[in-house]
Amino acid sequence: MKSAKAAIEAGFERWALALYRRPRVTLLVLAALTGFFLFQMPRLDFDTSSESLLHADDPYRLAYDRFREDFGQDRNIILGITGPNIFSSEFLGRLQALHREIEETVPHVKRVKSLVTARHVTGENDFLHVGELLESWPEEPMDMGQLRQQVMENPFYRNFLISEDGDLTAIVIETDAVIASAPASNDEVLAGFSDDAPAGKTGSGASDTEERFIGAPEIREIVDAVTRLIPRYQAPDFQIRFSGSPVVVDLFNRAVATDMTRCALYTLVVITLAMGLLFRRVSGVCLPLIVVTASVISALGIMAMAGVKIKIMTAILPVFILCVGVADSVHVLTIFFREYRPGASRAEAVAHAMGHSGLPVLLTSLTTAAGLLSFSFAEISAIGEMGIFSAVGVFMALFYTICLLPPLLALLPLRPGRASAGHSRAMDRVLSGLARFATTHPKKIVAGGVFLMILSLALLPRLRYVDHVLNYFSDRMQVKHDMVYIDRELRGIISFEVIVDTNRENGLHEPDQLRRIDDAARQVKAESAAMGPEFAVAKIFSLTDVVKEINQALHNDDPAFYTIPEERRLVAQELLLFENSGSDELEPVVDTTFSKTRVSIKVPWLDSVGLYRLSEQIRRVFEITFAGHADTSLTGMSLILARTLPATLSSMEQSYLLAAVVISVLMVLLAGDIRIGLLAMFPNLLPILAVMGALAAANIHLDMTVLMIGSIAIGLVVDDTMHFIHHFRRHLDRVGDPAAAVRLTLLGAGRALLITTLVLAGGFLALTAATMPHMVRFGLLLTLVLVLALAADFILAPALMVLTAKKPPVPHYEIITPVPVQKDEPPDRKTGTHD
């Protein structure tokens, strides 16, 4: 093991010298590579939609895509409008003007629904007229009291276009599901095979224009157009609130873009200040900044080349890479500036720094990447991409550290440093005190750590998973309050979609099939209400609503005939009359052969746990109701959100296990001792468990972001432990005394560990400047874990080493004597110790 380590360290020295002797060629190649990645970055786009959480081949996403191709969107923009009297000429006149202007000016809109154009079915004998509720107004006088009664008594309008108390009316903007794009150029041929392309729209049979699902650019156009209209109509007696899933997606996209830039800039400021305090020279600030900036550019460039969009989880990528990547440079430069003294060879200082720090930097990069790559198997694509491209960033930081620093150090006009540069007597006293405390009371420290771990494990079962879209918005955001208000007044603004497939042409003309839809709808309402008021389903749209409306209209609008006809031929005739009336209202409800239909179940905007519970209830009801009569399947945006619960929990379970196993193996390899390697995992796992236990004790729920912290943190905190063990083993081989080896390790590597942890903590704290609360939570919790992990490495890890490390079998002077000083750390002239 020792010979292998020596060989690797010698290899790093030779590599550094090779690049040091060819600085201009090396820098030219690296500049070209970084420039290439920079050129790719404008292709990066944002996608925070619910379906983007899932992989393109996920069965839930494929089913949702098929639904959108067959029936259109289930995601609408909703304007909730209130006033002193909705049923007044002034209010309805303004509503009509706003409705018409939306139809005329807002792009990518399929249809707009409001009281102005609400479906109004009338009949006489065998004649059926399907018109608009207010089509004859304002040309003809209208009895507003009668209009109010007509609206409030119509079950189709309630909780859709009008609230149950009649105090809020809605304009529902249904966007296009699929849009046509320009013909593909030769460079864009492969774009047809992207995740956003609807099935069957590409290949040799493709038309001159390509089709794709509506995306972030179109949603932004729609939201911008509606946003421009609202101030022109907003008035004290015409209050407009703005919500719906497209609004949420657009806000996420904008906030993610803003937060990425803002937090990355704040992190760069933190790194600049930290490097200035540590090295106290311009080169010590500029070199790490060059390395981490190139790493971020390269990682994002590779992400753009892969066609992967920025999502809610991956918004923290730049900050993460900046924080993690700078640690590599710090460890190398700390040794270099200490070795490069007056009269010393700069080339030898570079080689020694790379040989000394290369192996631990490599291993810590591997452990960090291992923790991150454990996400790559996640069923949630946003989590998988976070892991993959964070790991890419870590490797790029390693690459630029070992490739950029030697040529830059060769060309920059550097002055040799003083022997005491970078050292602080106050810091030495603190580190010596920690070493003395850890080596004097090792049993008490380990016992305290074991007690804390047992307590944390006991608290973990109290943790609950709650992932609600509201938690991603700040209370300062008006859209959050609008969403809550409209959702409450209309008793839900999102929906589950049930597809009922009879598997035969005109199968939906059968009264029995329609009655089964009605029975299932009533049962869903009853069982959801039994689950609790927050689950209660108040509105379900289906083909049966249309059939019952037609039947009532053809019987002189008698409410007693708001039923499904008993005979198949009557159902077929009524639907034919409806189609011949010129209305297109059947298009988004049933397919052209009347074999398959959608049932839209409007539900409150619950957290993913609540949506999952409700989805399982709805699925069970429809499967039982249609067993042996038709096939049923559940889909819709709400199901995508509900899908995140089992997918996230399953993914995190695999991730935690995989990260722990891989990192434990790497720790054993570094320590060269199975027992010490496994014991060293104790101070790495304890901070994570302690923070999770504290969350449980404080009754703070887990969400998707918080769940990721464990796997990310274990890859980060193990870095310091690896550096500690690496240096501890070297010093133990020299001095033969574990307590002395601990002191030398903390006085030497401890300085770099302290600084890198402070940089990491400060960098992640920059996330608190984000507008999205999930990024703030991520930054705060990860910072807390890092600080606790540093304390564990300075106190718990030394205590463990003192209790478990075996002394070398030979006196220490027999080891120290033959070791040339220039091949290892020279004695510190100030302290007289080896660093």
N, C-alpha and C positions, 0 to 999 in steps of 0.2 A: 504493500500500500504506500509506504513512504517513498519507494523508488518511483512508483507511478506518479505520485504528487510532484516529486522533484523533476521528472521528465516533462510533465505538463507545464510547470513553472518555467523551466528552461525554454520550452517551446514558445511561451508567451514572450519571453525576453528576446528570442530570435525574431519573432514576428514584429515586435516593436522596433527593433533595430533596423529591420528591412524597410519598414515604412519611414522611419526617421531619416534614412539615407536617400530616399526618393520622395521628398515631400511634395514637390510641385506636381509631379505626375499623379501621385496619389490624390492630392486635393482636386486636381482637374477631373479625375474620374468620379470622385465622390460628389463634386459640385454638379456634374452632368447627371448623375443618378438622382440627386435630390431635385434638380430642376425638372427632370422628367416626371417625378411624382407630383411636384407642384403644379405642373401643367394639367394633370388629371383632376385636380381638386375642384375646379368649377363644375365638373359633372356630378358632384355630390348633390343629393336632393334629400328632402325630409318626408317622412311618412309615419304619422302617429295614429293611423286608423286602427280600428280593432282587428281587422283581418291581417294587418301587418305583423301582429303578435305571433301568428302561426306560420309555419313553413309552407311553401307553395304547394307541396304535395300532401299536406295534412288533410285527412278525410273531411274534417269539419270545414276547412277552407274550400276544398273542392266542391263540397255540397253547396256552400254559400255562393260560390261563383256560378254554379249551374242554376241556382235559384234566381240570381240577378239576370242571367241571360234569358231565362224563361219569363220572369214576371217583373223585372225592373228593380228599383231601389226599395229598401225598407227604411232608409234614413232620410228624414225630412228636416228642413229648416222650419221652425215654428216661430211666428210672431204672436205673442200673447198681448192682446190689446184690451185695456180697461177704460172705463169712463163712467160718469154719473148715470148715464142712461144709454145703453147699447141700442135699444130699440127707439131711436129718435132719428128724424130725417137728417139732422146735422151729422150725427155720428156715422150713420150708414152711408151718407154721401162721401165723407172722408175715407171710410173703409173701401168704398167702391173705387175711388180715385187711386188709393194706394195699391189695391189689388190689380187694377188695369196697368198701372205703371210698372209693377213687378213683372207682369206678363210681357210687357213691351221692351223693357230695358235690361232685365237680369238675364245673363247668358246661361246656357246649359240647363234650362228649366224645362221639364216635361209637361207639368201641369201645376196650376195654382188652385187651391181650394179654400173657400171661405163662405160665409153666408151669402156673399154676392152671387156665387156660382154654384151653391150647394144643390145637389141633385134633388129635383122635385118631380115626382112621377104622378101623372094624372091619367085617368082613363075613362072612357065612355063606350059602353057596349064592347065591341072588339077593337076599338081604337086606343092606342097607348101613346101618350106624349111624355117624353123625358126632356125636361127643360131645366132652367135655372130658377132658384127660389125667387130672385128679385129681377127676373128678366124684363118684366113690364114696368118696373120702377126706375126712374121717377116720372115716367110719362103719365102714369095713371095714379090717382090718389090711393093711398094704402092705409088701412086701419092698423096702426102700430100695435095696439093691444091684441088684435087677432093674429098679427104676425108673430108676436112673442109667444102666444099660446101654441101656434102651429110649430114653431121652432122647438119649444121646450117639450112638446109632446112627441116629437119625432125621435125614436131611439137611435137613428143613424147619426143625428147631429150631436147628441149629448156626449160629453167627454171626448169630443173630437173637434167640433167647430164651436161649441159653446160649453161652458162649465155648468155643472149641475145647478148652481145657484143663479146662473144667468148673468154673472158679473164680469165674465171674461169671454171674449170671443177670439178665435184664432185664425190666422192666415197660414195655411200649410203649403210649403213650397216643396214640391217633389222634383228632385234633380234627375237628370239623365243618368242611367246606369252605365251605358256604353256610349262612347263618342267615337267619331271617325277622325283619323289623323291623316296627315299628308302621305302620299306614296313613299314607300321606303326607298332610300338611296342604296347604292352598293355598300356603303359603310354602315347602313342601318338594317341590313338584311336580318342579322341575328337578333335585332331588337324585338322581332315578332315572337320570339320564344321566351320573352321575359315573363316574370311572375304576374305582371299586370295584364297579359294578353288573354282575352277570353278564348276558351277552347274552340277549335274549329275555325279560327279566324286567320290562321297563318298557313304557310306551306304552298304547294304548287297550285292549289285551288283558290288562293287568296285573290280578292278583287284588287282593283287599282288602288283603293284606299284601305288602310289597315284600321282595325277597330280595337279599342282597349277600354278597360273599365275607367271610369272617371277617377282622376287622381288629385293630388295636392294642388297643382297649378289651377285646375278648373274650380276646385272648391274655393280657392282663394279669390278667384274672379267673382264667383257667386257671392261670397260673403262680403267682399269689398263693395259690390254693386248694391246689395241690400243695405249695408251700413251707410252708404251715401244717401240712400232714400229716407232712412228713419228720421234724421233731424228735420227734414222738410215737413214731416207730418206730425212729429211729436208736439203735444200740447197738453195743458193741464187737464183738459177733458178728453184727451186721446193719448193715454200713456201706453207706450210700446215697449215690450220686453222681448228679448231676442235669445233664442236657444235652439236646441236640436243637435244631433250628433255631428253634422258637417261643421257647425259653428265650433263645437268642442275640438274637432280634429284640426281646424284651421288655427285656433288659438294655441293648441299644443305645438303645431309646426312653427308658429311665430315665436313662441316662448322658448322653445328648444334652441332655435337659431340664435336668439338674443342671449340666452344663458350660456351657450357654448362659448361665444365670443367674449362675453363679459367675464366669466369665471376663468377662462384661459388667460386673459390679460392680468387679472388679479393674481393668479398663480405665478405668472412671470415676475410680477413685482415682488412677491414673497421670496421667490428663488433668488432674485437679484440682491435683495437685502440680506438674505441668509448667506449667500456666497461672499458678499462684501464683508460681513462680520467674521466669517470663518477665515478667509484667505487674505483680506486686507490688501488686495492688489487688483488692478483692472483685469488682468488675464485670468485671475481666479473667478471673476464674475462672467466674463465673456465666453470662456471655453465651455463651461457647463451649459450656458444658454444656447450656444451654437449646436451642441450635441442634442439637447432635448428638442430644440426647434426643428432640426432636421429629422428627428425621430417622429414627431407629430406629423410633419408634412408627408413623410414616407408612408406612415400607417394610414392616414386619411386618403392619400393617393392610391394606395393598394385597395382600399375600401371602395373608392370610386371606380377603379378598374374592374372590380368584381361586380359592379352594378348593385351594391348593397346601399340602402338608404339609411340615413340617420333616423333613429327611433327614440322613444322615450328613454330606454335603457342606455343606448349608446351615446347619448348626449354628454355623458361625463368622460368620454374617451380622451379628449385633449388634456383635460386636467389630470386625469389618471396617468397618462403617459408622461406628462411633464413632471409630475411628482415622483413617479417611480424611476424614470430614466435618469434623473439628476443624481440619484444615489450612486450609480456606477462611476460617474465622473468624479464625485466627491472622494470615493475611496482611492481612486488612482491618483488624483491630484494631491491629496493629502500626503501620500508617500513621496510623490515627486518633489513638491515644494520643501519637504523636510530634507530630502537627499541633495537637492540642488543648492549647495552652499558655496561660498567663495572658494575657488580653487578646485571645485568638484567638476567632473565631466557631465555636461548636460545629457549626452547620449547614454552614459551609464545610469544617470538618474532616471531617465525615461524607461530604460530597460528594466532597472530594478523595480520601479513602481509598477510596471505592467506584470513583471514576473511575480511580485509579491501579492498583488491584488487580483490578477487575472483569474486565477482558479476560483476564489470565493465569489467574485463578480459573476463568473460563468454559472456557478452552482446556484447562486441566489436568483439569477435570471431564470434558470431552469425551474426552480421551485415556484417562483412567482408565476411563470407561464403555466406550470402544472396546475396550480390552483385556478387559473383563468380558463385553461383549456378543458377543465372538468365541466365547464358550462356548454361546451360545444355539442354535447349530446342532448341538450335541453329540448323539450318539446315546444317550448316557446322560442320562436326564432329570434326575437329581440334579445333574449338572454344568451342564446347561442352565439349570436353575432358580437355581443359585448365581450364574451370570453375569447372568441377567436381573434378579433382585431385588437383587443387589449394585449393579448399575447404577442401579436404581430408587432405592436408598438414596443413591448418589452424587448423583443429580439432586435428590433431596429435600434433601440437605445444601446444595447450591448454591442451591436455591429459598429455604430458610429463611435462609441467609446473607445474600442480597441483599434479602430481604423482612422478616426479623425484626430484623436489627441496626439499620437506620435508626430505626424507631419506638422500639425499646428505648433506643437512645442518646439519643433526644429526651426521653424521660420519666424516665430514671434520674437521680438526683442525683449527677452526676459532678463531681469537682473537676479542674481543669486539671492536667496533669502537668508535671514539670520537663523541661527540655530534654534532660537526660541520662537520663531515665527509660527503663528497658529496655535501657540501654547498659552494657556492661562493658568496662573497659580490658583485662582479661585476654583477653576474647573478641576484642576488636579486635586485640590483639597476635598472637593465634593466626591470625586471618583474614588479617591483613597478611602474616604469615610465609608462609602458604599461597600467597597471591597472588604474593609475591616468588619463591618456589620454582618455581611453575608457569610464570611468565613469564620466568624466568632460564634454565630448562633444558627448554624445550618439546620439542625434538627427542628428547632422551633419554626424556622421559616418554611421548611418543607411541610411540617404538620399544619401550619396555617394555610398553605396553598391547597393541601388535600381537603381541609375543612371547607374552604371557599368553593372548591370544585364540587364537592358533595352537595353543598347548599344550592349551588347554581343548577345542578342536575335535578334536584328535587323541585325546583321552581319551574323548570322547562315545560312540564305538562300543562301549566296554566297559560302558556302562550296561545293566542288565537290569531288566525289568518283573516285579515279584513283588507280587501283591495277595492276601494270605491273611487270612481272617477272624481268625486267631489274632493277627495283628499289630495288630488294633484293640482288643485286650484287654491290660490291664496284667498283669504277672506276679503282682501282688498279688491278682488276682481268682481266687477259688476255681473259678468256672465255667470258666475257661480250663484249669485242671488237670483238672477233671472231664471236660471235652470231649475232651482229649487222651487220657485214660485209657480212657474208654468207646470212643472211636473206635479205639484200638489193640486193645483186647480183643475187640471185635466186628468188627474189620476193616472199619470203615466205618459211618457213621450217616446219610449222605445218599445220594441216589440219582438216577440218570438214569432217565427213563421213555421206553420205546420203544413207540409205538402201531403195532400191526400190523393193517391193515384189509384184509380179503379182498374187500370190496365186494360180498358176496353173503350172503344169509341162511343161517345154519348153515354158513358157510364154514369155521369152526373145528372142525367135526366131522370134517374131512378129516385123516386121520393124517399125510398128507404135510406139511400146514401145521404141525401140532404138532411133527413131527420137524425141520422147518426152524427152529422156535423153539429147540428143543434144540440143534441144530447151531450156530446163531448164539451161543447162550449159552456153549457149550463153547469156541468160537473166541474170544469176547471174553475169557474167563478166561485162555486160553492167551496171547493177544497182549498183554493188559494185564500179565501176569506177565513177559513178555519185555521190556516197557518198563522194568521195574525193580520191586523189591519194594514201593516206596511207591505204585505204581500198581495193584498186584495186586487184582483183583476176586475176592472170596471168596464172594459170595452173590448169586444172581439168582432172583427170584420170577417165576413165570409160570403160565399155565393148565396147562402140561404137568406141573407139580408135583402139582396136584390130580388130574389124570387118572392119573398113575403111582401115586399113593397109593391111589386107588380100585381100580385094577387089581390092585395087590398085596393089598389087603384082601379082594377077592373071590376071591383064590386062596390062602386060608388064610394070609395074611400072609407068603407066600414071597418073600424078597428078589429072587429070580430074575425075578419078575413086576413089579418096579418099572420098568416099561417102558410105552410107548405101544402100545395094541392095533393090530393090523394092519388091522382092518376099520373102515370108517366107522360101520356100524350099532352096533358095540360101543362106540365112543367116545360116540355119541349116547345109548345106553342107560345107560352109566355116569354120564354127566353128568346125565341125567334122574333116576337114582337119588339122586345127590348133592343135587340140587335138592329132591327130595321128602322128603329126610331132615330138612328144616326148617332147614338151615344157611344162613346168609347170606354165607358166605365167597366165593361167586362174584360177589357184587354189586360189589365194588371191583376185580374182575379182568377181567370180560368184560361186554359190553353185552347187552341182553335178547334180541337176535336172533342172538347168537353169530357176528356178522360181524366184530367188532372187539375186540381185547384189548390189555391193557397188559403190558409186560415190565419189571419193576422191577429195575434193576441197582444194587445197593448198592455204594458206592465210598467209599474213604477221603476225609476232608475235606482236599483238596489246595488249593493256591493256584490262582488263576484260570488261570494259564498251564498248570498240570498238568491242570486240569479241561478246558481247551480241547483239549489234545492228546488226552486220553482220549475226549472227546466225538467228535472227528473219527474216531478209531479205531472207536468203537462204531457211529457212523453208517455208515461204510464197510462194516463187516461185515454189518450188517442189509440195507443196500441191495443188496449183492452176493448175499447168501443168498436174498433174496426177489424178486430181479429177474424180472419177468414173471409172478410168482405172487401178489403182494400189495403194497400200498402200505405204506411204513414212514415214520415221522416220529419225531424225537427231541425230547423236551421234559423238563420237570421243573425243580425249583429249582436243581439242579446246573448245568443248561444255562444258566439265567439268569446264574449266577455266571460260567460259562465265557464267556458272551457279552460280559462286560465287557472282556475282553482286546482283541479286535479293535476293538470300539466305542470304547473309551477311546483307543487309539493313533491310530485314524483321526480321532477328534474333536480330539485335541490337535494333530495335524498341521495340520488346517484352522485351528484356533484360533490357533496360533502364527503362521501365515502371514498370516491376516486381520488380527490385531492389529498385526503389524509393518508391514503395508502402510498401514493406516488411520492409525496413529500417525505414521508417516513423513510422510504427506501433511500431517497437522496440524502437524508440526514444521516442514516447509518453509513452510507458510502463516504461521506465527508468525515464523520467522526472516526471511521476505521474500527468501530467497536459497536456491535449490535446493541449491547446494553445501554451504552451512553447515547447512541443515536435515538433509541426509542424513548429513553428518559428525557431527552432534550425536547421531545414533542410536548411534554407537560407544560412548560412555560409558554408554549405557542397556543395550545388549546385553551388554557385557563382564561386568558383575557376575553376570548370570544364567548366562552360559556358564561363568564361573569357578566358581560354586557347583556347577553340574552336573558340571563336570570334576572338582572335588574329591570329589563323591559317587562318581564312577566310580573315581577313584584309591583311595578308601577302601573300594571294593567294597560300597557301600551301595546297595541296590536301590531302584528307583522303585516307588511304588504310585500309586493313583488320586489321592491328595491331593497328593503331591509333584509329579506331572505337571502339576497345575493351577498351580503356583507361577509358572512362566514367564510365562503370559499375564496372571496377576494382577500379577506384579511389574513387567512392562514398562509396564503402565498406571499404576503408582504411581511408579516411579523416573523416568519421563519428566516427571513434574510438576515436580520440582526443576530438571531441565534446561531446561524451558520457562521457568520463572521466571528462571533464570540468563540465558538468551538474551534474554528480553524486556528485562531490566534492562541487560544488556551492550550491546545495540543502542542503547538510549536514551543510555547514557553515552558510547558511541563516537561517536554523532552530536554530542555536546556537546564532548568533549575531543579527539577525533580520534586518540588514541593507544590501541591495543589493550591494552597493559600497564596503563596508567592506568585504562582502562575496567574491566579485570578487578579491579583493587584496589577501585575504587569500588563495583562490583557485590557483591564479597564483604563489604565493610564495611557495605553497605546490606542488600540482599536476602539475603546470606549468613547474617545472624542469624536471619531467619525460616526459611530452609531448614534450618539446624541444629536449631532448636527443633522444627519440624514433623517432621523425621526422627526426632528423639529421642522425640517423642510417639508417632509411628507404631511405632517399634521397641519402646518401652516397652509400648504397647498390645498389640502382637502377642506380646510376651513374656508377657503375662498369660495367654495360651493354655497356657503350661506348667503352669498350675494345674489343667488339665483332667484328668479321670480317663481319658480315651480317648487312647492314645498317638498316634493319627494327628493329633489336634489339637495335641498337644505338638510333633510333628515339623513340622507346618505353621508354627506360631509361630516356632520356632527358625530354620528355613531362610529364611522370609520376612524375619525380622529381620536375618539375615546378609546377605541380598541388599540390603536397604535401607541398611545401614551401608556396604557396599562401594560402592553407588551414590552415596551422599553423598560418599565419598572421591573417586570418579570425577568428580563434579560440581565438587569443590573443587580438583582437581589436573589431571585429564585434559581436562576440558572447557575450562578456561582455556588450557591448552597448545595445544589445537586452535584456539581462537579467535585466539591470538597468531600462529599460523602461517598461518591461512587468511583472517582478516578483512581486508577492504580498508579502508584509511583514507579518510575523507571527502575529496572533492576540494578542499575549501576549508579555510582555517585555522580552528582551533577557536574562536578569539575571535569570528569572524563568526557562529558559531552560538550561542554562549553569550549574547552581548550582548542580543539582542531577546527572549529568553525570560523572561517574568515569573516571579519566584521563587514567588509565591503559587499559580501554576498547576502547580507541580511541587514536588519535594522542596526544602525550604529547607535552607540550609547548616546542618550540625550545629555548634552553638556550641562544642562541646567539641573536635571534630576539625577543624572548618573545611572539611569536605568535604560534598558532596551525598550523600544516602543513596540 
